Amino acid sequence: MNTGSVDTARDRLREATAQLCAAAGPGAAADEVIAALSACEEARRSMDRAMVGMVADLRRRGVFAERGYRSPAGALGDLLRWERFEARRRVVAAESVCEQIGLDGEALPARLPATATAFAAGEAGLRHVEVIARVLDSAAARRLDPETWAGAEVQLAAKAPLYTPSELYSWGTQLVEILDQDGAEPDDSPRPQINELRLTRFRTRPGGKLTGRYDDAAMFDALAAVIDAGAAPRDPDDQRSIPERQAEALAEACDQVLSRGRLPETGGRRPQLVVTVRLEDLERRAAAAALEFGGQLTAQTLRQLACDAAVVPVVLDGKGVPLDVGRIKRTVPDGLRRAVLTRDGGCAFPGCRRRPSWCEVHHVKEWQRGGPTALGNLVALCAMHHRLVHHSLWEVRMVDGLPEFVPPSWIDRERRPRRRPSPVVQPVG
């Protein structure tokens, strides 16, 4: 990786910073210190603009997704050691004030053009951009017609140099409420009583979608209670959207029911995830497989499922005829699972606070490569970080009986290991 030009720019930036500090050092007049402070703020905003532009470029190129991350904020948090709200702030700015690329490859203007102009001129800071985007994404703002919405954005951008972000939010909220005086239109028509849920498998790719509607309040409340129990942010910096959290909560709840709950038998058996593997794939260590409903599995996802699952192997010959249907086998025994969860206290990934009851058990050295199902080779991971470990270049290893995580080189060139902070030990005496 050639970073010569970046290293040169970094050295010049350090020199400029040192010159500013020297100019405002001991003995400098108060006006000089104030001028240096203003120069630092200008430089900070300039760096914010540069970083937002870089984030937008990486998003357009799909770099974060290629490296195993489902959200740019998660990748930025691990790369730069940001809290998730800091990473999300840059992502929102990149989505709002940078040029976008349409599905046809055509360049599209910034979503907030007036704000983009103020941000580029240094008149609006990063927090101002976040506030404007938040105000204009409110329910009241979404009810405005496009022309009125665009006019509100121009007014908000014009106030950015005059107001703090908090003042701008209060003022902008009042502006949108005035522009949306009528509110949502009342709907007095009677609604049909419908309770339905449709599961549709994608035809050309793995996975599928769920669409549903529940007019029965009790049925909906039961479903909502299950999702709500698992959809809370995992920590104060969890910046997943509400739909993302709810989707993962429902999948995790279903996984827990499949593992530990009670369900009616289907076709004479307890419902399980059934993985179908062709004989030739099994002979080359299961490079591909398929789920009963979800379609084709990637090798990484197959290995993830094999870490900690109730497995029913079904082996097919080249013509698709079942050669063998094995008996159900849980990879990690319950007693050993409890030991792993007790040791790790929940998801062991640094910064994650997912509780033990929502964690899966991962083989540090893959079972199919000879890794033992033993305490020293197992680590507790939440579903999100389990996927990350299998689908990215993060590595897990055990040191002194505890797990630590080695980031990929694009996150940390020195690949310094990370682990959760150890408990503070009270000194004796």
Residue pairs with C-beta under 8 A, 6 or more apart in sequence:
1 409
1 413
16 43
17 43
20 36
20 39
20 40
20 43
21 36
23 32
23 36
24 32
24 33
24 36
24 37
28 36
42 122
45 122
45 125
45 126
46 122
48 90
48 93
48 125
48 126
49 119
49 120
49 122
51 90
52 90
52 93
52 94
52 97
52 98
52 119
52 126
53 94
53 98
55 72
55 76
55 90
55 91
55 93
55 94
56 94
56 95
56 98
56 99
58 64
58 72
59 72
59 91
59 94
59 95
60 100
60 101
64 71
64 72
64 74
64 75
67 75
67 392
67 393
67 408
67 410
68 387
68 388
68 391
68 392
68 393
68 394
69 75
69 388
69 392
70 244
70 384
70 387
71 91
71 239
71 240
71 244
72 87
72 91
72 94
73 84
73 87
73 88
73 91
73 239
74 84
74 87
74 239
74 388
75 411
76 82
76 87
76 90
76 91
77 83
77 84
77 86
77 87
77 237
77 351
78 407
78 411
79 410
79 411
80 87
83 237
84 235
84 237
84 238
84 239
85 236
85 237
85 239
87 239
88 239
89 126
89 127
89 130
90 126
92 129
92 130
92 133
93 119
93 126
93 129
93 130
93 133
95 111
95 133
96 110
96 111
96 112
96 115
96 116
96 129
96 132
96 133
97 110
97 111
97 112
97 115
97 116
97 119
97 120
97 129
98 110
98 116
99 107
99 108
99 109
99 110
100 107
100 108
100 109
100 110
100 111
101 107
101 108
102 108
110 116
112 129
112 132
112 133
112 136
112 153
112 157
113 153
114 153
114 154
114 156
114 157
114 158
115 124
115 128
115 129
115 132
115 133
115 153
115 156
115 157
115 160
117 157
118 124
118 128
118 157
118 158
118 160
118 161
119 125
119 128
119 129
123 160
123 161
124 132
124 157
124 160
124 161
125 160
125 165
127 165
128 160
128 165
128 168
130 165
131 165
131 168
131 169
131 172
132 153
132 156
132 157
132 160
132 168
132 172
134 169
135 141
135 156
135 169
135 172
135 173
135 175
135 176
136 149
136 152
136 153
136 156
136 172
136 176
138 173
138 176
139 184
140 176
140 177
140 180
140 183
141 149
141 152
141 176
141 180
143 180
143 183
143 184
144 152
144 176
144 179
144 180
148 179
152 172
152 175
152 176
152 179
155 175
156 168
156 172
156 175
159 168
159 171
159 172
160 168
163 171
191 215
192 215
193 215
193 216
194 213
194 215
195 213
195 214
195 215
195 216
195 219
196 212
196 213
197 210
197 211
197 212
197 213
198 210
198 211
198 212
199 208
199 209
199 210
199 293
200 208
200 209
200 210
200 211
201 207
201 208
201 293
201 294
201 295
202 208
202 209
202 295
205 295
206 291
206 294
206 295
206 296
206 297
206 298
207 294
207 295
208 293
208 294
208 295
214 220
214 223
226 249
226 250
226 253
227 246
227 249
227 250
227 253
228 249
229 249
229 253
230 248
230 249
230 250
230 252
230 253
230 358
231 242
231 245
231 246
231 248
231 249
232 245
233 240
233 245
234 352
234 353
234 354
234 382
234 384
235 351
235 352
235 353
237 351
238 245
240 248
248 383
248 384
251 383
252 358
252 383
255 383
256 357
256 358
257 263
258 271
258 272
258 273
258 310
259 310
263 270
263 271
265 271
272 310
272 312
272 328
273 291
273 292
273 305
273 309
273 310
273 312
274 291
274 292
274 312
274 314
275 289
275 290
275 291
275 297
275 302
275 305
275 311
275 312
275 313
275 314
276 289
276 290
276 291
276 292
276 314
276 316
277 286
277 288
277 289
277 313
277 314
277 315
277 316
278 288
278 315
278 316
278 317
278 318
279 315
279 316
279 317
279 318
279 323
280 318
281 287
281 288
281 289
282 315
285 368
286 299
286 302
286 306
286 368
287 299
288 296
288 297
288 298
288 299
288 302
289 296
289 297
289 302
290 296
290 297
291 297
297 305
300 390
300 391
301 387
301 390
301 391
303 366
303 368
303 390
304 362
304 386
304 387
304 390
305 311
306 331
306 367
306 368
307 331
307 360
307 361
307 362
307 363
307 367
307 386
308 331
308 332
308 337
308 360
308 361
308 362
309 330
309 331
310 328
310 329
310 330
311 326
311 328
311 329
311 330
311 331
312 325
312 326
312 327
312 328
313 324
313 325
313 326
314 322
314 324
314 325
314 326
315 322
315 323
315 324
315 325
316 322
316 323
317 323
331 361
331 367
331 373
332 340
332 361
332 373
332 378
333 373
336 373
336 374
336 375
336 378
337 361
339 375
340 361
340 375
340 378
340 379
340 380
341 356
341 359
341 361
341 380
342 356
343 375
343 380
343 401
343 402
344 356
344 359
344 379
344 380
344 403
345 356
346 352
346 353
346 354
346 355
346 356
346 358
346 359
346 380
346 382
347 353
347 354
347 358
347 359
347 380
347 381
347 382
347 385
348 379
348 380
348 381
348 403
348 405
348 419
348 420
349 381
349 382
349 385
349 388
349 405
349 420
350 405
350 418
350 419
350 420
351 420
352 382
352 384
352 385
354 382
354 384
354 385
356 380
358 382
358 383
359 380
359 381
359 382
360 380
360 381
360 382
360 383
360 386
361 378
361 379
361 380
361 381
362 378
362 379
362 380
362 381
362 386
362 389
362 396
363 371
363 373
363 377
363 378
364 371
364 377
364 378
364 379
364 396
364 397
364 398
364 403
365 371
365 372
365 377
367 373
371 377
375 401
376 398
376 401
377 398
379 396
379 398
379 403
381 389
388 394
389 396
392 408
393 408
393 409
393 410
394 405
394 406
394 407
394 408
395 405
395 406
396 403
396 404
396 405
396 406
397 403
397 404
397 406
397 417
398 404
399 417
402 419
403 419
404 417
404 418
404 419
405 417
405 418
405 419
406 415
406 417
406 418
407 415
407 416
407 418
408 415
409 415
